[in-house]
């Protein structure tokens, strides 16, 4: 009589048959899918380099971004001033490095503020439904009724110019997007069997929303946030270009474009280099967001 003996090993409290690979978690699969997208990886590295250059600007350059130098006024790019100087004799390269701190802070803070407000509103709206859902969604429709940049301009005009005011304006501009994405995901997730069972057993609605429903909508939230950062930076630069954001002598990419506009014909570098920095970061952020979306999509095949 032939007897087959099946040996098993215990890994992390689970039994696994030798020779059969352990099933990968969704995070591991997403990380592997992202690792195969070299364009998204390159975009992510470029984003990190720009962020690090802004954080360590004082170590990269020795010039002061605010101090005036009339003798070096409108100097073309050379070995001393890599990106030339502006009308006040300030080093453009230095101002771009320091300006990244303000521009990136505006974009990141606006997205975080939109997340903090929009995600709970979307959860409550999609989970409760009824009158609460109608009230929240009609408020979002009211915001969407205004053209995006005009709404931000109007809000900053009401609050007054400044970096913090721009952050608030952009956050409210992005608010409907986050709340609608979360609401749409919640409407489908709340019909899953274990969510219905928790509700039938009398589970606390807040606990169900934040312990069971929210973890299932993290992927679209991450994708939305990664794609919104570029738009927020672009909107912040646009508002600063119009004189509603960062104020002189603060260094900020959009404000640098505005300051260099009168000298475009005689000093092209005043607009080319800040504009190129905005373009590079926005492009890299969008490519990274697309790669992240593909990585978090379980339908994407791993080559």
C-alpha positions in Angstrom: 0.0 0.0 0.0 1.5 3.3 -1.1 1.1 6.2 1.4 1.7 9.8 0.4 2.9 12.2 3.1 2.4 15.9 2.6 4.8 18.0 4.6 4.1 21.6 5.3 5.9 24.6 6.8 4.6 27.4 8.9 5.3 30.9 7.7 3.8 33.9 9.6 1.3 31.6 11.3 0.0 30.1 8.0 0.7 26.6 6.6 2.4 26.5 3.2 3.1 23.5 1.0 6.8 23.3 0.0 7.4 24.0 -3.6 4.3 26.2 -4.0 5.1 29.9 -3.7 3.1 31.9 -1.2 0.4 34.1 -2.6 1.6 37.7 -2.9 -0.3 40.5 -1.2 -2.0 43.3 -3.2 0.7 45.7 -2.1 3.5 43.4 -3.3 1.7 42.9 -6.6 1.3 46.7 -7.0 4.9 47.3 -6.1 6.0 44.7 -8.7 3.8 46.3 -11.4 5.2 49.7 -10.6 8.7 48.3 -10.8 8.2 47.2 -14.4 7.2 50.8 -15.4 10.6 52.4 -15.9 9.1 55.7 -17.2 7.1 56.1 -14.0 10.2 55.2 -11.9 12.3 57.9 -13.8 9.5 60.4 -13.2 9.5 59.6 -9.5 13.3 60.0 -9.2 13.0 63.4 -10.9 10.3 64.4 -8.4 12.5 63.3 -5.5 15.5 65.3 -6.9 13.5 68.5 -7.3 12.1 68.1 -3.8 15.5 67.4 -2.3 17.0 70.4 -4.2 14.3 72.6 -2.6 14.9 71.2 0.9 18.6 71.5 0.8 18.8 74.7 -1.2 21.0 76.4 1.4 23.6 73.6 0.9 23.4 73.6 -2.9 24.0 77.3 -3.4 25.8 80.0 -1.4 23.9 83.0 -2.8 21.1 84.8 -0.9 17.7 84.6 -2.7 16.6 88.0 -1.5 19.8 90.1 -1.2 20.1 92.7 -4.0 23.2 93.2 -6.2 23.0 96.1 -8.5 26.3 95.4 -10.1 25.2 92.0 -11.4 21.9 93.2 -12.7 20.5 91.1 -15.7 23.7 89.1 -16.1 23.4 86.3 -18.7 24.0 82.7 -17.6 27.7 82.0 -17.0 30.0 80.0 -14.8 29.3 82.1 -11.7 25.6 82.6 -12.2 24.4 79.3 -13.8 20.9 80.6 -14.6 21.8 84.3 -14.8 20.5 87.1 -12.6 17.3 89.1 -12.4 16.6 92.8 -12.6 17.7 93.1 -8.9 20.9 91.2 -9.4 19.7 88.1 -7.6 20.9 84.7 -8.7 18.1 83.0 -10.6 19.3 79.5 -9.9 19.2 80.2 -6.1 15.8 81.7 -6.3 14.5 78.7 -8.2 15.9 76.4 -5.5 14.4 78.4 -2.7 11.2 79.1 -4.7 10.6 75.3 -4.9 10.0 75.3 -1.2 7.1 77.7 -1.6 5.6 76.1 -4.7 5.9 72.6 -3.5 4.5 73.6 -0.1 1.5 75.1 -1.8 0.8 72.1 -3.8 1.3 69.5 -1.1 -0.6 71.5 1.6 -3.6 72.1 -0.7 -3.9 68.4 -1.5 -3.6 67.4 2.1 -6.3 69.9 3.1 -8.6 68.6 0.4 -8.0 65.1 1.6 -8.8 65.9 5.2 -12.1 67.6 4.3 -13.1 65.8 1.1 -12.5 62.1 2.1 -14.7 62.2 5.3 -17.4 64.1 3.3 -17.3 61.5 0.6 -17.5 58.7 3.1 -20.5 60.2 4.9 -22.2 61.1 1.7 -21.9 57.6 0.1 -22.5 55.6 3.2 -25.5 57.4 4.7 -27.3 58.5 1.5 -30.6 60.3 1.6 -30.8 63.9 2.7 -27.2 64.1 3.9 -26.0 62.8 0.6 -28.0 65.3 -1.3 -26.8 68.2 0.9 -23.2 67.4 0.5 -23.4 66.7 -3.2 -25.3 69.9 -3.9 -22.6 71.8 -2.1 -20.0 70.2 -4.3 -22.1 71.0 -7.4 -22.2 74.6 -6.2 -18.4 74.7 -6.2 -18.2 73.0 -9.6 -20.6 75.6 -11.0 -17.7 78.1 -11.0 -14.9 77.7 -13.6 -11.9 76.3 -11.6 -9.3 79.0 -11.8 -11.9 81.8 -11.6 -13.3 80.2 -8.4 -9.8 80.2 -6.9 -9.2 83.9 -8.0 -12.5 84.9 -6.4 -11.8 83.1 -3.1 -8.2 84.6 -2.8 -9.6 88.0 -3.6 -12.1 87.6 -0.7 -9.4 86.3 1.7 -6.6 88.6 0.5 -3.3 87.7 -1.3 -0.9 85.3 0.4 0.4 81.8 0.4 -2.0 80.5 3.0 -5.0 82.0 1.2 -3.9 80.3 -2.0 -3.6 77.0 -0.2 -7.2 77.4 1.0 -8.5 78.4 -2.4 -6.9 75.5 -4.2 -8.0 73.0 -1.5 -11.7 74.1 -2.0 -11.2 74.0 -5.8 -10.0 70.3 -5.5 -12.6 69.4 -2.9 -15.4 68.1 -5.2 -13.0 65.8 -7.0 -11.9 64.0 -3.8 -15.4 63.8 -2.3 -17.0 62.5 -5.6 -14.3 59.8 -6.1 -14.7 58.6 -2.5 -18.5 58.7 -2.7 -18.5 56.7 -5.9 -16.3 54.0 -4.5 -18.3 53.8 -1.2 -21.5 53.3 -3.1 -20.2 50.0 -4.5 -18.2 48.9 -1.5 -21.0 49.3 1.0 -23.0 46.6 -0.8 -20.3 44.0 -0.2 -21.5 41.1 2.0 -19.3 41.7 5.1 -20.2 45.4 5.1 -23.9 44.4 4.9 -23.4 41.9 7.7 -21.7 44.5 10.0 -24.6 46.8 9.4 -27.2 44.1 10.1 -25.5 43.2 13.4 -25.9 46.8 14.5 -22.2 47.9 14.1 -21.4 51.5 14.8 -21.7 53.4 11.5 -18.6 55.4 12.1 -16.5 52.3 12.9 -17.8 50.6 9.8 -17.0 53.6 7.6 -13.4 54.2 8.9 -12.5 50.6 9.7 -14.1 48.6 6.9 -15.1 51.0 4.1 -12.2 53.4 4.1 -9.4 50.8 3.7 -11.1 49.7 0.5 -11.0 53.2 -1.1 -7.4 53.9 -0.3 -6.2 53.1 -3.9 -8.4 55.7 -5.7 -7.6 58.3 -3.0 -3.8 57.8 -3.5 -4.2 58.0 -7.3 -6.3 61.1 -7.1 -3.9 62.8 -4.6 -0.8 62.0 -6.8 -2.5 63.5 -9.8 -3.8 66.5 -8.0 -0.4 67.7 -6.7 0.7 68.8 -10.2 -2.5 70.6 -10.7 -2.2 72.3 -7.3 1.3 73.5 -8.0 0.3 74.8 -11.4 -2.7 76.6 -9.9 -0.5 78.1 -7.2 2.0 79.3 -9.7 -0.8 80.8 -11.8 -2.2 82.7 -8.8 1.3 84.0 -7.8 1.8 85.0 -11.5 -1.3 87.1 -11.2 -0.1 88.7 -7.9 -2.5 86.9 -5.6 -0.1 84.3 -4.1 3.4 84.7 -2.8 4.4 88.4 -2.5 7.8 90.0 -3.2 10.6 89.5 -2.2 9.5 85.9 -1.6 10.9 83.5 -4.2 8.3 81.4 -5.9 8.2 79.9 -9.4 5.0 81.7 -10.6 6.1 85.0 -9.1 9.5 84.7 -10.8 7.6 84.3 -14.1 5.7 87.4 -13.4 8.8 89.4 -12.4 10.6 88.3 -15.6 7.8 89.1 -18.0 8.8 92.7 -18.7 12.4 91.6 -19.5 11.5 88.7 -21.8 13.2 90.1 -24.9 16.5 91.2 -23.2 16.7 88.5 -20.5 15.0 85.3 -21.7 16.4 83.3 -18.8 14.1 85.0 -16.3 11.1 83.1 -17.7 12.6 80.1 -19.3 14.2 78.5 -16.3 11.3 79.0 -13.8 8.9 77.9 -16.5 11.0 74.8 -17.3 11.1 73.9 -13.6 7.3 74.1 -13.3 6.9 72.0 -16.6 9.4 69.3 -15.4 7.7 68.8 -12.0 4.2 68.9 -13.4 5.1 66.4 -16.2 6.9 64.1 -13.8 4.0 64.2 -11.3 1.5 63.3 -14.0 3.6 60.4 -15.3 4.1 59.2 -11.8 0.4 59.4 -11.1 -0.4 57.4 -14.2 2.1 54.8 -13.3 0.7 54.6 -9.8 -2.8 54.2 -11.2 -1.7 51.3 -13.4 0.2 49.7 -10.5 -2.8 49.8 -8.2 -5.1 48.4 -10.9 -5.4 44.6 -10.3 -6.3 44.2 -14.0 -2.9 45.3 -15.1 -0.8 42.4 -16.3 2.7 42.0 -15.1 5.1 41.4 -18.0 
